[in-house]
Structures are given as structure tokens and as C-alpha cells.
Amino acid sequence: MDPVASSTRLSALGAVFLASLALASPARAEAPKPLGTTQTSAAGWSSRAADDVRAGKPLVIEVFVPLCSDDKGGPCGKHPGAGEAKNLEDNLYWGAVFGASRYLGRRDTGWARVESGPAESFELERVTFKRSVSGAGWGTSGSVDVFVVLHAIDGDSGQAALERFLDVAGRGGSVKLGDGTTQDVHAVGFMGRNPLLVNGRVPSKLALPAAPSGTGIPVFTTMAHARETLGSYVRRAGSREILLPRGPVASEGYVLDAVLQGLAKNETGWSIRKRVVKAYTRWHKSVPAPLAEVYFSPAMPKAWGIGAQKPLG
């Protein structure tokens, strides 16, 4: 999807979405709250991550990316291969200009591809990116190595990909890096279409697995209507929420990169969401910042309650 060409459509969808919120939401809305603080993590999004980093271990982030499929949810884009469920080179969510693998591989992101190729049977491809950041944000000296492990999954298996993501979100997980070491995953993400939607809408009943209680790790996703579909699971699992968009957002590589940049530096959830809004409005110029903030905020701002003036742009 071309963000500039699609921005008008997204703004129209946003207007419809916000109108529905005005009817369905109470007038009172709490302001967004920070994710919390701990003695070992400035941002508080994961004390376990901070403990590992201060012990000299790398920060590890795992991301599941089911490719876009024309057969699962409708047309993915106009360019050839955008909606071919196994096309790693051209697929909207992987090899296209704003796909996860291609976007993180841009020179201006600061990520370096350190391994690529087939891995486990459920994957079409696994790609690992790495960067080093200052340890100051983690309360340690020297630098911190950050690894992002991307799993490309057949686009016709979006539900299975989501289940894998939820399992790691609820119970934690580990990945084997190129150096042969096995490392715990400190945060897990999901990019692509929301397989829980029916005809692009949130169904009245959601087919979600039972969430374990209080064992979750920090989670984020760039998919549309994540808050409406996954919010209850994340709360039950005790996972720390990094990003759960609401509404018809575009799930694209610049949003993923914004989250990863903030996580690498141990920023607060508020700061990470500000990064996301800045990136989103850069590429979707007809989406005003107030609308983008509503998409990515954990709570509806008070000014957006019933009867409030809504700056739709």
C-alpha cells in the first residue's frame, strides 16, 4: 500500500471510526498512564529485560509477520506480488517498500541484517537485525546489543501466526541467534492484518485462546483494531502493553521501526507512542496528529468524549 495514495481513504475510515466511538464510549476518559517504573528499568516496560541487559546479555525482540494474502481479507495492493501469500520479495508486509524486512534494512534506520534464511518449519524466512545502543538508558555503562528476530509466515496462516504471538506474549519464549546461543525474548510483536476481524470489523465474539494468568511479557502490535480484539487477553496475561492500536490503522514498517527504536533505548511507553505518531503522520500526511494519537493512545483523551469537538482534519 502506498501511504500517500491511501491516506485519504484512511482519514475517511478514521472519521467513521471516531463517530462510532462517540456513540459507544462514555463521556469520561482517563488520560494515558505510563507503563510503570521499577528499580532496574527507567521505562519500567520490563524489569527482566533490564536485569539481563545489566548482566551483559543482549536485548531480544521477536516479531511475527504473516504476509498479506489477497485470499485472506481482500486485495493487499496494486503492485504485483503484494498479496501473494508466499512472495517474500514483493509482499506488502515483508519485501515491499514498507514491509518489515525491507524497511528495517534501510540505511537510515540504523539496523544491520546479521542473518537471513529459512529456519523453523512454520516460517517462510527468518531475518535477524542488530544494532548497538548506549547503555545509559538501561542504567549501565558501555553499549547494549539489541537483536530483532523477524518471522515471515505464510499469509494464508495468519491465525496460526497470531496464536504463536499470543503464546509467547502470555508465557514468554526464547530464540536461537546466529552465534548459536539461545536467548530469552524480552518483548514480542505482531505486524500484518488482524486475523480476528470479519470483513474488516471486530466480531461480537472473539476466538482467542485462554490467556495464562500473570505470566506475560511486554507486547506490541501494529495491526488494526488490536486494542478492541487483544486488549482483554493482554490484561489477563499480565503482559505490559507497549502498543495496541485502535481503529483502522495501516500496519507498516515505519510503525514497527518506531516501536523498536524506542524499545532499544528503554524509553517509556509514552515516548514510544510519540515516536509512532510522528512516523505515522509523516507518511500519512492527511491524518492529523490528534487522530493518530487516538489510534495509538491506551485511553481516549478527555477532549474526545461524547459531544466534544473532534478535529478530523
C-alpha positions in Angstrom: 0.0 0.0 0.0 1.3 3.5 -0.9 0.9 5.5 2.3 0.5 8.8 0.4 -2.1 7.4 -2.0 -4.0 5.7 0.7 -4.1 8.5 3.3 -7.4 9.9 2.1 -9.1 6.6 2.5 -7.6 6.1 5.9 -8.8 9.5 7.0 -12.3 8.6 5.9 -12.1 5.4 7.8 -10.9 7.2 10.8 -13.8 9.6 10.7 -16.2 6.7 10.6 -14.3 5.0 13.4 -14.3 8.1 15.6 -18.0 8.6 15.0 -18.7 5.1 16.2 -16.5 5.8 19.3 -18.6 8.8 20.1 -21.7 6.6 20.2 -20.1 3.7 22.0 -17.8 5.4 24.5 -18.6 7.1 27.8 -18.0 10.8 28.1 -15.3 10.3 30.7 -12.0 9.0 29.6 -8.9 8.6 31.7 -5.6 10.1 30.5 -2.9 7.7 29.3 -0.8 6.4 32.1 2.9 5.4 32.0 3.7 1.7 31.9 5.2 2.0 35.3 8.7 2.1 36.8 10.9 -0.4 38.5 14.2 -0.2 40.3 16.0 -1.7 37.4 14.3 -0.2 34.4 13.9 3.5 33.7 10.9 2.9 31.4 9.5 0.0 33.5 8.3 -1.9 30.5 10.3 -4.9 31.5 12.4 -5.3 34.7 13.5 -8.7 33.4 15.0 -7.1 30.3 16.8 -4.6 32.4 18.3 -7.3 34.7 19.5 -9.2 31.7 21.0 -6.2 30.0 22.8 -5.1 33.1 24.2 -8.6 33.4 25.7 -8.2 29.9 23.1 -10.1 27.9 21.6 -8.7 24.7 18.0 -7.3 24.4 16.0 -9.6 22.2 12.7 -8.7 20.5 10.7 -11.2 18.4 8.2 -10.2 15.8 5.7 -12.4 13.9 4.8 -11.2 10.4 2.2 -13.2 8.4 2.4 -12.0 4.8 -0.5 -10.2 3.3 -2.9 -12.5 1.3 -5.4 -11.5 -1.3 -7.4 -14.6 -0.3 -7.5 -13.7 3.4 -9.1 -10.3 3.8 -9.2 -8.9 0.3 -6.7 -7.2 -2.0 -3.4 -6.2 -0.4 -2.2 -3.7 -3.0 -1.9 -2.8 -6.7 1.7 -3.7 -7.3 2.5 -7.3 -8.5 3.0 -9.8 -5.6 1.7 -7.5 -2.9 -1.0 -10.1 -1.9 0.8 -13.3 -2.8 0.9 -15.2 0.5 4.4 -16.7 0.0 6.1 -13.9 -2.0 8.9 -12.8 0.2 10.3 -10.3 -2.4 7.2 -8.3 -3.1 4.7 -8.9 -0.3 3.1 -5.8 1.3 4.2 -6.8 4.8 7.7 -8.2 4.0 9.6 -7.3 0.9 7.6 -4.2 -0.3 8.9 -0.7 0.4 7.1 -0.5 3.8 7.4 -4.3 4.6 9.0 -5.3 7.8 12.2 -6.8 6.3 12.8 -4.2 3.7 12.1 -1.2 5.8 14.4 -2.3 8.7 17.1 -2.9 6.1 17.1 0.8 5.1 20.4 2.6 5.8 18.7 5.3 7.8 17.2 3.0 10.4 20.5 2.0 12.0 19.6 -1.7 11.9 22.1 -4.2 10.3 20.9 -7.5 8.9 23.0 -10.2 10.6 21.3 -13.4 9.4 18.7 -14.4 6.9 17.2 -17.6 5.5 14.8 -20.5 6.2 14.6 -21.6 9.8 11.8 -23.5 11.5 9.1 -25.3 9.6 6.4 -22.7 10.3 8.4 -19.9 8.7 9.0 -18.9 5.1 12.0 -16.9 6.2 13.7 -15.7 9.4 15.7 -12.4 9.4 17.6 -11.1 12.3 18.6 -7.4 12.6 21.1 -6.0 15.2 22.2 -2.6 16.5 24.1 -1.4 19.5 22.8 1.5 21.7 24.2 3.3 24.7 23.7 1.5 28.0 22.9 4.8 29.7 19.1 4.3 29.2 19.4 1.0 30.9 21.5 2.2 33.8 24.7 0.5 32.7 28.0 1.6 31.1 29.2 0.7 27.7 26.8 -0.4 24.9 23.9 -2.8 24.7 23.4 -5.2 21.8 19.8 -5.3 20.5 18.5 -8.2 18.3 15.2 -8.2 16.4 14.1 -11.6 15.1 11.5 -11.4 12.3 9.5 -14.4 11.3 7.9 -14.3 7.8 4.9 -16.7 7.9 2.6 -17.8 5.0 -0.1 -15.2 4.6 -2.8 -17.9 4.5 -1.7 -18.9 8.0 -2.4 -15.6 9.8 -4.5 -17.2 12.5 -1.7 -19.6 13.3 0.8 -16.8 13.4 -1.4 -14.9 15.8 -1.6 -17.9 18.1 2.2 -18.2 18.1 2.4 -14.5 19.0 -0.1 -14.9 21.8 1.6 -17.9 23.2 4.9 -16.0 23.5 3.1 -12.9 24.8 1.4 -15.0 27.5 4.2 -17.3 28.5 7.5 -15.9 27.3 9.9 -17.6 24.9 13.4 -17.9 23.6 15.2 -17.7 20.2 18.4 -19.1 18.9 20.7 -16.5 17.5 23.3 -16.8 14.7 26.1 -17.3 17.2 24.5 -20.4 18.5 23.3 -19.0 21.8 19.7 -19.3 22.9 18.4 -16.1 24.4 15.2 -15.2 26.3 12.7 -13.0 24.4 12.1 -9.7 26.2 9.3 -8.3 24.1 7.2 -9.8 21.3 5.4 -8.1 18.4 3.0 -8.8 15.6 2.8 -7.0 12.2 0.2 -7.5 9.5 -3.5 -7.9 9.1 -5.7 -8.7 12.1 -6.9 -12.2 11.5 -9.6 -11.8 14.2 -11.6 -9.3 12.1 -14.5 -10.4 10.0 -15.0 -8.4 6.8 -12.7 -5.7 8.4 -14.8 -5.4 11.5 -14.5 -6.6 15.1 -16.8 -9.5 15.6 -19.2 -9.7 18.6 -17.4 -12.9 19.7 -13.6 -13.4 19.6 -11.9 -16.7 19.0 -9.0 -16.3 21.4 -7.1 -18.9 23.4 -7.3 -18.9 27.1 -4.7 -16.4 28.5 -2.4 -17.6 31.2 -2.6 -15.5 34.4 0.2 -13.1 35.2 3.0 -14.8 33.1 3.1 -12.4 30.1 6.0 -10.5 28.7 5.8 -7.0 27.1 3.8 -6.9 23.8 3.2 -4.7 20.8 1.4 -4.9 17.5 1.0 -2.6 14.5 -2.3 -4.3 13.3 -5.6 -2.6 13.0 -8.2 -2.9 15.9 -5.6 -4.6 18.2 -7.0 -2.9 21.3 -10.5 -3.9 20.6 -9.5 -7.6 19.9 -6.5 -8.3 22.1 -6.9 -5.9 25.0 -8.6 -8.4 27.3 -6.0 -11.1 26.5 -3.1 -8.8 27.3 -4.6 -7.8 30.6 -5.4 -11.3 31.7 -1.9 -12.5 30.8 -0.3 -9.7 32.8 1.7 -8.5 29.8 3.0 -5.0 29.7 1.4 -3.1 26.8 3.8 -1.3 24.5 1.5 -0.6 21.6 -2.1 -1.8 20.9 -3.6 0.4 18.2 -7.3 1.0 18.0 -9.2 1.6 14.7 -8.3 1.1 11.1 -4.5 1.8 11.2 -2.1 0.8 8.5 0.3 -1.9 9.6 3.6 -0.9 8.0 7.3 -1.0 8.6 7.8 2.6 9.8 5.5 1.9 12.7 7.4 -1.2 13.6 10.7 0.6 13.4 9.4 3.4 15.6 8.5 0.9 18.3 11.8 -0.9 18.0 13.8 2.3 18.2 12.1 3.2 21.5 12.4 -0.3 23.0 16.1 -0.4 22.1 16.7 2.8 24.2 14.4 1.7 27.0 12.0 4.6 26.5 8.7 4.9 28.3 5.6 3.7 26.7 4.5 7.4 26.3 7.7 8.2 24.4 7.4 5.2 22.2 3.9 6.1 21.2 5.0 9.7 20.4 7.6 8.1 18.1 4.8 6.1 16.4 2.5 9.1 15.9 5.4 11.1 14.4 6.2 8.3 12.0 2.6 7.7 11.1 1.8 11.3 10.3 5.0 11.7 8.3 3.8 9.0 5.8 0.1 9.7 6.1 0.0 13.4 5.6 -3.8 13.7 5.6 -4.0 12.0 9.0 -3.8 14.8 11.6 -1.8 14.2 14.7 -4.8 14.3 17.0 -6.4 11.4 15.1 -3.1 9.5 15.1 -2.8 10.0 18.8 -6.3 8.5 19.3 -5.3 5.5 17.2 -2.2 4.7 19.3 -3.2 6.0 22.8 -4.1 3.5 25.5 -7.1 5.7 26.6 -9.4 8.1 24.8 -8.3 11.7 25.7 -11.0 13.6 27.7 -11.5 16.1 24.9 -12.8 13.2 22.7 -15.7 12.3 24.9 -19.3 12.4 23.8 -20.3 15.8 22.4 -16.7 17.0 22.2 -15.4 18.7 19.1 -13.4 16.2 17.1 -10.6 17.6 14.9 -10.9 15.2 12.0 -8.8 17.4 9.7 
